[in-house]
Amino acid sequence: MQQYLVQYPRQQTNGEQMTAPMTLGILGGGQLAQMLALAAIPLGIRCHVYDPSGDAPAALVAAHTIAQYTDTPSLEAFANSVDVITYEFENVPAATAQFLSRIRPLYPIASALAIGQDRLHEKQFFGDLGFTTAPFAAIDNVISIHDAIAHTKLPAIIKTRRNGYDGKGQQWITTLAQAQQTMDEMAGNDVLVEGVVQFTRELSLLVVRDRFGTIYRYPLVENHHHAGILRVSIAPAANIHPQVDALADAIARQTVAALDYVGLLAIECFEVMTANGPTLIINEMAPRVHNSGHWTIEGAGTSQFENHVRAVCGLTIGPADARGMSAMMNLIGAIPDITQIPAGVHVHLYYKTPRPGRKVGHLTIVAADMATLMATIETCRHLDGVWLPPIQRIVPKPNSSTPSQPTNSSEHK
């Protein structure tokens, strides 16, 4: 185990008890942990990240323990150096979360993590709450690939149940032969088959709940993916039908109540047109801060990062209202020339070495109206690392019934 900026003193030398700054432990040291730590600093909260990588981005702004998630002595030392623990990604081993929760408070609780890291458990959870997901079938000793496809129909998507992200661990299939080949290639993984959803757009639902039961929901966010990776988010999403907004409220409140959730939760949804108007089909959830919420740093009353820190550390959370219109553009695989970024565009770099498909930063724009926002977005089209769809696709017409390319894509898994 290597440890930097090691434990903070909690007692004065004369033995008199002193009030030390709270220390938040974060499992994972990527860019999400980095932004959590940056949000914690103004609140007087120190952060300590636990990550096996020696060059974790969050180590720039937090103490850093370098050890494996199965290293029990290091985990125990880490837990004893902090006051409360959270996580920045959902692929932390469930056993690790359970172990740490016996030493220090862990939020969101370990059972929420267990559901969020397994696609099958997610879908079963939302189904039990009465919400709609894409048709699915797990492949096991009882249900074969042929039986699963008989339920979901073709085309379909075969997905690993765990450890997928940015389009990894999933394969579009159109024939039984292709399905069998994919199953052979994924041998050794727990998998499920998911039916394709004909959706009009992808929306993110971000909700935060504190220890006192206060709940705030951010406005729905419209997301645009390319090659399985989130590229652009627009907030608030334009032309949201009142029944969709009401359903989003119900999903948010019932989900955090059922999970006894504390912190920021992201739920990815498909907006689908039906005979009764637009509705939401749930894709997946992420029990943590989320890429589609990065716009909140400049564009909301309280950022998702500050609200998550507040919630898990026992503080009251702040309002989640939008400040005008916002856009977030991921920088994938390349960092643009900073001098070429237009004035008024906020830059967030993660101090990560660029490589194809890697998120190395993001840009955000805040504007008073949609027209100004779209015009500023367009000025960023030429920048390295930016991918933008045709600008007319970003703002759909009210109640549009033209489906987007159905990919059932996933940003976080």
PyMOL commands that set and color helices and strands:
alter all, ss='L'
color gray80, all
select helices_A, chain A and resi 31-43+57-60+72-80+94-101+110-116+119-128+145-152+176-185+242-259+291-293+296-299+304-312+338-340+370-378+391-394
alter helices_A, ss='H'
color red, helices_A
select strands_A, chain A and resi 2-4+23-27+46-50+63-66+84-87+136-139+156-160+170-173+191-195+201-209+215-217+221-226+229-235+263-274+277-286+325-332+346-349+359-367
alter strands_A, ss='S'
color yellow, strands_A
deselect
rebuild
show_as cartoon
